[in-house]
Amino acid sequence: MPAGDLTPEIKNDLFIIKHRDILDTKRHYKKDKSKDLPKFFQVGRVVEGKHEFYSSRMTKKERKNTLVEELLKDTERRRYFKRKAEEISEKKAKGTKKWFAIQKAKRKRVW
């Protein structure tokens, strides 16, 4: 197998594949111990068979070129990523001036 060309799009796709356990928390994946990207890899395209129902296939409009585009297209995942990012930033901001100001504003009575 020849060594693949590492374009920025392929780098992003390999990064997503490497960290797929973060994307789907309901599934368990074996840990990847390697820290760097693989040297030898191949990129392919999924082709549906003729035996699959037409309704279960993806249309050309739904297909995207990279995994990053497919993940960003999915609104449910985007909401999940946004919620998790807010939780992390909220956790990191605990104990700062801004956090105390937010807590004070929450306790303030609204008449």
N, C-alpha and C positions, 0 to 999 in steps of 0.2 A: 504494500500500500504506500503510495507516495505521500510526502508531507504536504499538508494543506496550506493554502494561503490564508494568513490571518488578517482579514479585513476588519474594520471596526464593527460591522454588522455581525460577522461570524464570532468575533470576540464577545459581543453582547449575548448572542445566542448560547455560546458555551458557558458563559457566566450564569445565565438563567438555568441551564440544565444542571450545572453544578450545585446551585442553591435552590433546587426545586422543592426541597423539604420545607422551605420557608413559605413558598407560594401556596402549597396545599398542605395545611396542617392536619387534615384528617387521614392522610396516608403516611405510611412509614417507609422511608428509603434508607438504604445502607449508607453509612457515612463515607464520604470521599476524603481520603487521607492526603491526597496530593494537593499541594498548594499552588502549583502553576498549571497553566492550560496544557492540554495534551498536544504533543508534537504531531502525531499522526491521527487524522480523522477524515471522514467523508461526509458530505452533505447531500441529502437526497430530498425527494418530494413524495408525499404520500399520495398514492393513486388508488382510488376506490375501485373495487371490482364490479363487474356488471351484475353480479348476483345481489348486491346491496340495493335496498329500496331507494328510489329517487328522493323520497322525502327525508331520508336519513343522511343524504350526501350534503356536503357544503357547496354552495354556489360559488362561481368565480368571484362575485362581489364580496362574499364573506371571507374568502381566502386572503391571507396577507403574506407578504414576502418573508418576514422574519417573525421569530417568536415574540420579540418585544412588541411589535405592532399588534399581534394577536392578543397579548395580555392587556395592552392599553385599550383595546377595543371593548373588552369585556367590562361592562359597567359595574357588575356585582363585585368583581375582584378589585376594581378601582376604589369602590367604597370601602372594602376591607382594608386595602393598603393605606387609604387616607385615615381611617379610624385608628389603625395600628400606629401610624406615624404620629398622630395627635396624642395617643396614649404615651408613647415614648417621650415625646417632647414635654408633655405634662409631668411625667415622672422625673425627667432631668431638671425641670424648672423648679421643682419643690425646694423650698428653703431660700429662694431668691426674693428680691424686692418685688418683682412682678407677681410672683406667686402669692405673697402676702397681700398685695393690693387686690388681687382677684378674690381671695378668701374674704377680705374685708367688704368687698362689694357684694359678695353673696350673702353676708350677714345683715347687710343694710336693709332696713324695712322699706317696703314700698307702700305708700299711702294712697 
